[in-house]
Structures are given as C-alpha cells and as structure tokens.
Amino acid sequence: MKEWAYAGFSFDFLGATASHLITGDVAYALFPFVFFLVLLVSYTLWHKTAATPLPFDDREAHA
C-alpha cells in the first residue's frame, strides 16, 4: 500500500511540474519538483530500512 502512495504522489508532483513548465511558469515548476526529489529520497531510505532487520526483532531467530 505504501508503494502505491509513493507512486501516486510521484505522478502528482511530476504532473504539476510538467503543467507549470508547459504553461510557462518556470519559476513555479521548481516547487513540485523539489517535493518530488524529497519523496524520492524518502522512498529510497524507506526501502533500505525496510530491508534491514532490527536488532531486537525475534522473528528471524524463530524462523
């Protein structure tokens, strides 16, 4: 479910950036693109931390 949320926000931010660029609002195109970059960093860090087991997680010891 989280990946679909990330995908939806990515489409929204990239669409907003493209809309601003197409209409000639180049100065305002930077804001949604910066939010997209923050979202990209957040997704990358979430993916790395989701794959890392926590030191106090007992589920792997019993598997």
C-alpha positions as CSV (number, residue, x, y, z in Angstrom):
1,M,0.0,0.0,0.0
2,K,2.9,2.4,0.8
3,E,4.4,1.9,-2.7
4,W,1.1,2.8,-4.3
5,A,1.0,6.0,-2.2
6,Y,4.6,6.8,-3.3
7,A,3.6,6.2,-6.9
8,G,0.5,8.4,-6.7
9,F,2.4,11.3,-5.1
10,S,5.2,10.9,-7.7
11,F,2.6,11.2,-10.5
12,D,1.1,14.2,-8.9
13,F,4.4,16.1,-8.4
14,L,5.7,15.2,-11.8
15,G,2.4,16.2,-13.4
16,A,2.4,19.5,-11.5
17,T,6.0,20.2,-12.7
18,A,5.1,19.4,-16.3
19,S,2.0,21.6,-16.1
20,H,4.0,24.6,-14.8
21,L,6.6,24.1,-17.5
22,I,4.1,23.7,-20.3
23,T,2.2,26.9,-19.3
24,G,5.4,28.9,-18.9
25,D,5.6,29.2,-15.2
26,V,9.2,28.0,-15.0
27,A,9.7,29.7,-11.6
28,Y,6.9,27.8,-10.0
29,A,7.9,24.4,-11.6
30,L,10.7,24.2,-9.1
31,F,8.4,23.7,-6.1
32,P,6.7,20.5,-7.0
33,F,9.9,19.1,-8.4
34,V,11.7,19.7,-5.1
35,F,8.9,17.9,-3.3
36,F,9.3,15.0,-5.8
37,L,13.1,14.8,-5.0
38,V,12.3,14.8,-1.3
39,L,9.8,12.0,-2.0
40,L,12.4,10.1,-4.0
41,V,14.9,10.3,-1.1
42,S,12.2,9.2,1.4
43,Y,11.3,6.2,-0.7
44,T,14.9,5.2,-1.1
45,L,15.6,5.4,2.6
46,W,12.3,3.6,3.5
47,H,13.3,0.8,1.1
48,K,16.7,0.5,2.7
49,T,15.4,0.5,6.3
50,A,12.6,-1.9,5.5
51,A,15.2,-4.5,4.3
52,T,17.3,-4.1,7.4
53,P,16.3,-6.3,10.3
54,L,16.0,-4.6,13.7
55,P,18.5,-5.9,16.3
56,F,15.6,-6.7,18.8
57,D,13.4,-8.5,16.2
58,D,13.0,-12.1,17.3
59,R,11.1,-13.2,14.2
60,E,14.2,-14.2,12.3
61,A,15.6,-16.2,15.2
62,H,12.5,-18.4,15.3
63,A,12.2,-18.9,11.6
